[in-house]
Amino acid sequence: MKRLIPIFAAVLAAVPWIVLRLAGFHGDPVTETILTGLAILGAAFLLAWAAEVAQLDISASLAIAVLSFIAVLPEYAVSVYFAWEAAKDPSYASYTVANMTGANRLLIGLGWSTIIFLFWWKCKKRFLALDKKDALELGALTAATAYAMVIPFKGTLSLLDTVILIGLFVMYLRATARQGVEEPHLIGPSEALSRLPKVPRRVTTLLMFVYSAIAILMSAEPFAEGLVETGKIIGIDEFLLVQWLAPIASEAPEFIIASLFVIQGRAGLGLRAMISSKVNQWTLLIGMLPLAYVISAGSLTALDLGERQSEEVLLTVAQSAFAVAILSKFRFGVVAAFALLVLFVAQLLTPAWHEPFIVAYFVLAAALFLIDRERLRGMLTALKSLFTGDAHGAPEAESEAAPTRANS
């Protein structure tokens, strides 16, 4: 029962807002932001635990992809809401891009780095080797990054982007579904749920999905609006508020789950979940935005990005390209994690400077490929695994138990 307490706590986190919303409550922006933020956070935890338990019925590879998608579902809700409103109010276009780019850069700059630093702290090893199966995630990330380079130059998000990016996501899911079924290793609340008999377990899991979906649907719009209004009240640039505060709130469960994997001695699984989350956000999330915009507008109109938003997208593409270059060696070291974190924090502290960081990311990515040609072979192998669904051609990396040595 003790291990079920977090589940009850997550359920209760959403109760205040659900009750107030049903009662027609309309409070000040700060209060609504706090209550809806708690509801989204609680729902995200419930979704993550439910997805973990679902691994008992689907392949582990597919479960990781599903888990990663569900863990960032609140991010989808907020971004899609902004895209929907942008069709009615053009000012929301900047919020749409801010939330999407902030989530993507936060995931790599802070999330990936955290996993590696935790691994270093726990295992006293300076690099983490990736599994062959990670080639699928790397292949999808590489393909999505290559296509995303087109978006800032055309300056719009259109249905063409929807077709291509969602198509890549579907291809990625099909590839993961072909992987073999493995017995999941569950911990905490998900492990407690797995001990229930099959029928009660599946019913409970389904109820967690339904309850979380209701909480998110009731919270996404007021949460997004509350962030904007709160920024106006306290004098913070709403663009920056939406770009960083919203993703931190909606992706906190994902960071926590991946960190727990590391602490439990499964750093590879934690990193894989984080990479899969990036694939989800870099394909499906971006692909859904122009679709929501078109449906809301009632016409085949592309979402115009504008100069600032195009630069934000290009900066996110550049960071993703550097991340691909790092992972193409199928190992992720402390030096690389430190570089990602430093660049992320530096750009966060100088939000008006985009060009120096765009150049830095691309130059570092090119340097890694030029210095070590094995990275190029690894990237091409990853792309092949995406299209063939076979990750067995991925380069062998040293195991996590390998001797410590520096490797970026």
C-alpha positions as CSV (number, residue, x, y, z in Angstrom):
1,M,0.0,0.0,0.0
2,K,2.9,2.4,0.7
3,R,4.0,2.2,-2.9
4,L,0.5,3.2,-4.0
5,I,0.6,6.4,-2.0
6,P,2.2,8.4,-4.9
7,I,-0.7,7.3,-7.1
8,F,-3.3,8.6,-4.7
9,A,-1.2,11.8,-4.3
10,A,-1.2,12.3,-8.1
11,V,-4.9,11.8,-8.3
12,L,-5.5,14.3,-5.5
13,A,-3.3,16.9,-7.2
14,A,-5.8,17.3,-10.0
15,V,-8.9,17.2,-7.8
16,P,-9.0,20.9,-6.7
17,W,-8.9,22.2,-10.2
18,I,-11.4,19.6,-11.6
19,V,-13.9,20.5,-8.8
20,L,-13.5,24.2,-9.2
21,R,-13.7,24.0,-13.0
22,L,-17.0,22.0,-12.8
23,A,-18.3,24.6,-10.4
24,G,-17.5,27.4,-12.9
25,F,-14.6,28.9,-10.9
26,H,-12.8,31.8,-12.5
27,G,-10.0,33.2,-10.3
28,D,-6.9,35.4,-10.8
29,P,-4.3,34.2,-13.4
30,V,-1.7,33.3,-10.7
31,T,-4.1,31.0,-8.8
32,E,-5.4,29.4,-12.0
33,T,-1.8,28.8,-13.2
34,I,-0.8,27.1,-9.9
35,L,-3.9,24.9,-9.7
36,T,-3.9,23.9,-13.4
37,G,-0.1,23.3,-13.2
38,L,-0.6,20.9,-10.3
39,A,-3.4,19.1,-12.2
40,I,-1.2,18.6,-15.3
41,L,1.7,17.5,-13.2
42,G,-0.4,14.9,-11.3
43,A,-1.9,13.7,-14.6
44,A,1.5,13.3,-16.2
45,F,2.7,11.1,-13.3
46,L,-0.4,8.9,-13.6
47,L,0.0,8.6,-17.4
48,A,3.7,7.6,-17.0
49,W,2.9,4.9,-14.4
50,A,0.0,3.6,-16.5
51,A,2.3,3.4,-19.5
52,E,4.9,1.5,-17.6
53,V,2.4,-1.1,-16.5
54,A,1.3,-1.4,-20.1
55,Q,4.7,-2.9,-20.9
56,L,3.3,-6.1,-19.5
57,D,1.1,-6.3,-22.6
58,I,3.3,-4.8,-25.4
59,S,6.9,-5.1,-26.5
60,A,9.5,-3.2,-24.4
61,S,10.7,-1.2,-27.4
62,L,7.2,0.0,-28.2
63,A,6.5,0.6,-24.6
64,I,9.4,3.0,-24.3
65,A,8.1,5.0,-27.3
66,V,4.6,5.0,-25.8
67,L,5.9,5.9,-22.4
68,S,7.9,8.8,-23.8
69,F,4.8,10.1,-25.7
70,I,2.5,9.9,-22.7
71,A,5.0,11.5,-20.4
72,V,5.0,14.7,-22.5
73,L,1.3,14.6,-23.3
74,P,0.8,17.8,-21.2
75,E,3.3,19.5,-23.5
76,Y,1.2,18.5,-26.5
77,A,-1.9,19.8,-24.9
78,V,-0.4,23.3,-24.3
79,S,1.3,23.6,-27.6
80,V,-1.7,22.4,-29.6
81,Y,-3.9,24.9,-27.7
82,F,-1.6,27.8,-28.6
83,A,-1.7,26.6,-32.3
84,W,-5.5,26.4,-32.2
85,E,-5.8,29.9,-30.8
86,A,-3.2,31.3,-33.2
87,A,-5.8,30.9,-36.0
88,K,-8.0,33.3,-34.2
89,D,-5.4,35.6,-32.7
90,P,-2.0,35.9,-34.6
91,S,-0.2,36.9,-31.4
92,Y,-0.5,33.2,-30.2
93,A,1.8,32.1,-33.1
94,S,4.8,33.3,-31.1
95,Y,3.6,31.3,-28.0
96,T,3.2,28.2,-30.1
97,V,6.8,28.3,-31.3
98,A,8.1,29.4,-27.9
99,N,6.5,26.4,-26.1
100,M,7.6,23.9,-28.7
101,T,11.2,25.1,-29.1
102,G,11.6,25.6,-25.3
103,A,10.4,22.0,-24.6
104,N,12.8,20.6,-27.2
105,R,15.9,22.5,-26.1
106,L,15.1,21.9,-22.4
107,L,14.9,18.2,-23.0
108,I,18.4,17.9,-24.5
109,G,20.2,20.8,-22.7
110,L,19.0,19.9,-19.2
111,G,17.4,16.5,-19.4
112,W,20.0,14.5,-21.3
113,S,22.8,16.1,-19.4
114,T,21.2,15.3,-16.1
115,I,21.0,11.6,-17.0
116,I,24.7,11.5,-17.8
117,F,25.8,13.4,-14.6
118,L,23.6,11.1,-12.5
119,F,25.2,8.1,-14.2
120,W,28.7,9.6,-13.5
121,W,27.8,10.3,-9.9
122,K,26.4,6.8,-9.2
123,C,28.7,4.6,-11.3
124,K,31.9,6.7,-11.4
125,K,32.1,6.2,-15.1
126,R,32.6,9.0,-17.5
127,F,30.6,7.7,-20.5
128,L,27.5,5.7,-21.0
129,A,27.3,3.2,-23.8
130,L,24.2,3.0,-25.9
131,D,22.4,-0.2,-26.8
132,K,22.0,-1.4,-30.4
133,K,18.3,-0.8,-30.1
134,D,19.0,2.9,-29.5
135,A,19.8,3.1,-33.3
136,L,16.1,3.3,-34.0
137,E,15.7,6.5,-31.8
138,L,18.9,8.0,-33.3
139,G,17.7,7.2,-36.8
140,A,14.4,8.9,-36.2
141,L,16.0,11.9,-34.6
142,T,18.5,12.3,-37.4
143,A,15.8,12.2,-40.1
144,A,13.6,14.6,-38.2
145,T,16.5,17.0,-37.6
146,A,17.5,16.9,-41.3
147,Y,13.9,17.8,-42.4
148,A,13.5,20.4,-39.6
149,M,16.3,22.5,-41.2
150,V,13.9,23.4,-44.0
151,I,11.2,24.9,-41.6
152,P,13.0,28.1,-40.5
153,F,14.0,29.0,-44.0
154,K,10.5,28.7,-45.4
155,G,9.2,30.5,-42.4
156,T,5.9,28.6,-42.0
157,L,4.5,25.4,-40.5
158,S,2.2,23.8,-43.1
159,L,0.3,20.5,-43.7
160,L,3.4,19.3,-45.7
161,D,5.3,19.4,-42.4
162,T,2.5,17.5,-40.7
163,V,2.5,14.7,-43.4
164,I,6.3,14.3,-43.3
165,L,6.9,14.6,-39.6
166,I,4.0,12.4,-38.5
167,G,5.0,10.0,-41.2
168,L,8.4,9.8,-39.6
169,F,6.8,9.2,-36.2
170,V,4.6,6.4,-37.6
171,M,7.7,4.8,-39.2
172,Y,9.5,5.0,-35.9
173,L,6.6,3.3,-34.1
174,R,6.4,0.5,-36.7
175,A,10.2,-0.1,-36.3
176,T,9.9,-0.3,-32.5
177,A,6.9,-2.6,-32.7
178,R,9.0,-5.1,-34.6
179,Q,11.4,-5.5,-31.6
180,G,11.1,-8.5,-29.4
181,V,9.0,-8.7,-26.3
182,E,11.0,-8.4,-23.0
183,E,9.9,-8.8,-19.4
184,P,9.7,-5.2,-18.0
185,H,11.5,-4.2,-14.8
186,L,9.0,-2.1,-12.9
187,I,9.7,0.0,-9.8
188,G,7.6,1.9,-7.3
189,P,4.0,2.5,-8.0
190,S,4.0,0.8,-11.4
191,E,5.5,-2.3,-9.8
192,A,2.8,-2.3,-7.1
193,L,0.1,-2.1,-9.8
194,S,1.7,-5.0,-11.8
195,R,1.0,-7.3,-8.8
196,L,-2.7,-6.9,-9.2
197,P,-4.6,-9.7,-11.1
198,K,-4.7,-9.2,-14.8
199,V,-8.3,-7.9,-15.1
200,P,-8.1,-5.4,-12.2
201,R,-4.7,-4.3,-13.3
202,R,-5.9,-3.5,-16.8
203,V,-9.1,-1.8,-15.6
204,T,-7.0,0.3,-13.1
205,T,-4.6,1.2,-15.9
206,L,-7.4,2.2,-18.2
207,L,-9.0,4.4,-15.5
208,M,-5.7,6.1,-14.9
209,F,-5.5,6.9,-18.6
210,V,-9.1,8.3,-18.7
211,Y,-8.7,10.3,-15.5
212,S,-5.5,11.8,-16.6
213,A,-6.9,12.7,-20.1
214,I,-9.8,14.5,-18.4
215,A,-7.6,16.4,-16.1
216,I,-5.3,17.5,-18.9
217,L,-8.2,18.5,-21.2
218,M,-9.7,20.6,-18.4
219,S,-6.4,22.2,-17.5
220,A,-4.5,22.9,-20.7
221,E,-6.3,26.0,-21.8
222,P,-6.5,27.8,-18.5
223,F,-2.9,26.8,-17.7
224,A,-1.7,28.3,-21.0
225,E,-3.8,31.5,-20.6
226,G,-2.7,31.8,-17.0
227,L,1.0,31.7,-18.0
228,V,0.5,34.6,-20.4
229,E,-1.5,36.7,-18.0
230,T,0.9,36.0,-15.1
231,G,3.8,37.2,-17.3
232,K,2.0,40.4,-18.0
233,I,1.2,41.0,-14.3
234,I,4.8,40.5,-13.1
235,G,6.5,42.2,-16.1
236,I,8.2,39.1,-17.6
237,D,8.3,38.6,-21.3
238,E,5.4,36.2,-22.0
239,F,7.3,34.6,-24.8
240,L,10.1,33.6,-22.4
241,L,7.6,32.5,-19.7
242,V,5.7,30.2,-22.1
243,Q,9.0,29.0,-23.6
244,W,10.6,27.8,-20.3
245,L,8.1,27.6,-17.4
246,A,5.5,25.6,-19.2
247,P,7.9,22.9,-20.5
248,I,9.5,22.6,-17.0
249,A,6.1,22.0,-15.5
250,S,4.9,19.5,-18.1
251,E,8.1,17.5,-18.5
252,A,9.1,17.2,-14.8
253,P,7.6,13.7,-14.6
254,E,9.7,12.6,-17.5
255,F,12.9,13.9,-15.9
256,I,12.1,12.2,-12.6
257,I,11.3,8.9,-14.2
258,A,14.5,8.9,-16.3
259,S,16.5,9.9,-13.2
260,L,15.0,7.0,-11.2
261,F,16.0,4.6,-13.9
262,V,19.6,5.8,-13.5
263,I,19.5,5.6,-9.7
264,Q,18.1,2.0,-10.0
265,G,21.1,1.1,-12.2
266,R,19.3,1.3,-15.5
267,A,20.9,4.4,-17.0
268,G,20.7,3.1,-20.5
269,L,17.0,2.8,-20.2
270,G,16.7,6.2,-18.7
271,L,18.7,7.8,-21.6
272,R,16.8,5.8,-24.1
273,A,13.5,7.2,-22.7
274,M,14.8,10.7,-23.0
275,I,16.0,10.2,-26.6
276,S,12.6,8.7,-27.5
277,S,10.9,11.8,-25.9
278,K,12.9,14.0,-28.1
279,V,11.9,12.0,-31.1
280,N,8.2,12.3,-30.1
281,Q,8.5,16.1,-29.6
282,W,10.6,16.6,-32.8
283,T,8.1,14.7,-35.0
284,L,4.6,14.3,-33.7
285,L,4.4,17.5,-31.6
286,I,5.6,19.7,-34.4
287,G,3.5,17.8,-37.0
288,M,0.3,18.4,-34.9
289,L,0.7,22.1,-34.7
290,P,-0.1,23.1,-38.3
291,L,-2.9,20.5,-38.3
292,A,-4.5,22.1,-35.3
293,Y,-4.0,25.6,-36.9
294,V,-5.7,24.5,-40.1
295,I,-8.7,22.9,-38.4
296,S,-9.2,26.0,-36.2
297,A,-8.8,28.4,-39.1
298,G,-11.2,26.4,-41.3
299,S,-8.8,26.8,-44.3
300,L,-5.6,25.4,-45.7
301,T,-3.5,28.2,-44.2
302,A,0.0,27.8,-43.1
303,L,1.1,29.0,-39.7
304,D,3.5,32.0,-40.2
305,L,6.5,31.9,-37.9
306,G,7.9,35.3,-38.3
307,E,11.6,36.3,-38.0
308,R,12.1,35.7,-34.2
309,Q,10.2,32.4,-34.3
310,S,12.2,31.2,-37.3
311,E,15.4,31.9,-35.4
312,E,14.1,30.0,-32.4
313,V,13.4,26.9,-34.6
314,L,16.8,27.2,-36.3
315,L,18.5,27.3,-32.9
316,T,16.6,24.2,-31.8
317,V,17.6,22.5,-35.1
318,A,21.3,23.4,-34.4
319,Q,21.2,21.9,-30.9
320,S,19.5,18.8,-32.2
321,A,22.2,18.4,-34.9
322,F,24.9,18.6,-32.2
323,A,23.0,16.0,-30.2
324,V,22.9,13.6,-33.2
325,A,26.7,14.0,-33.7
326,I,27.3,13.1,-30.0
327,L,25.1,10.0,-30.1
328,S,26.3,8.8,-33.5
329,K,29.3,7.2,-31.7
330,F,26.8,5.2,-29.6
331,R,28.2,6.5,-26.4
332,F,27.5,9.6,-24.4
333,G,30.2,11.1,-22.2
334,V,30.5,13.6,-19.4
335,V,32.4,16.1,-21.6
336,A,29.6,16.1,-24.2
337,A,26.9,16.4,-21.5
338,F,28.8,19.4,-20.0
339,A,29.0,21.1,-23.4
340,L,25.2,20.6,-23.9
341,L,24.5,22.1,-20.5
342,V,26.8,25.0,-20.8
343,L,25.5,26.0,-24.2
344,F,21.9,25.7,-23.0
345,V,22.4,27.8,-19.9
346,A,24.4,30.4,-21.7
347,Q,21.7,30.8,-24.3
348,L,19.1,30.9,-21.6
349,L,20.9,33.8,-19.9
350,T,21.3,35.7,-23.2
351,P,17.9,35.1,-25.0
352,A,18.5,37.9,-27.5
353,W,21.6,36.2,-28.9
354,H,20.7,33.4,-31.3
355,E,23.3,33.6,-34.1
356,P,26.4,32.8,-32.0
357,F,24.8,29.7,-30.5
358,I,23.4,28.5,-33.8
359,V,26.9,28.7,-35.3
360,A,28.5,27.1,-32.2
361,Y,26.2,24.1,-32.4
362,F,26.6,23.5,-36.1
363,V,30.4,24.0,-35.9
364,L,30.7,21.5,-33.0
365,A,28.6,19.0,-34.8
366,A,30.6,19.3,-38.0
367,A,33.9,19.0,-36.0
368,L,32.8,15.8,-34.4
369,F,32.0,14.2,-37.7
370,L,35.2,15.4,-39.3
371,I,37.4,14.3,-36.5
372,D,35.9,10.9,-36.1
373,R,34.5,9.3,-39.3
374,E,33.1,6.5,-37.3
375,R,30.3,8.9,-36.2
376,L,29.2,9.3,-39.8
377,R,29.0,5.5,-40.2
378,G,27.0,5.3,-37.0
379,M,24.5,8.0,-38.1
380,L,24.0,6.2,-41.5
381,T,23.5,2.9,-39.7
382,A,20.9,4.5,-37.5
383,L,19.0,5.9,-40.5
384,K,19.1,2.5,-42.1
385,S,17.6,0.9,-38.9
386,L,14.7,3.4,-39.0
387,F,13.8,2.4,-42.6
388,T,14.4,-1.3,-42.2
389,G,13.3,-1.8,-38.6
390,D,16.6,-3.6,-37.9
391,A,19.0,-2.2,-35.3
392,H,21.4,-5.2,-35.4
393,G,23.8,-3.4,-37.7
394,A,24.4,-0.7,-35.1
395,P,28.0,-0.5,-33.9
396,E,28.9,-2.3,-30.8
397,A,29.5,0.0,-27.8
398,E,31.3,-0.8,-24.6
399,S,29.0,-2.0,-21.9
400,E,28.1,0.2,-18.9
401,A,30.5,-2.0,-16.9
402,A,33.4,-1.1,-19.1
403,P,36.5,0.5,-17.6
404,T,36.2,4.2,-17.1
405,R,37.6,6.5,-19.7
406,A,36.9,9.9,-21.1
407,N,34.8,10.1,-24.2
408,S,32.7,12.9,-25.4
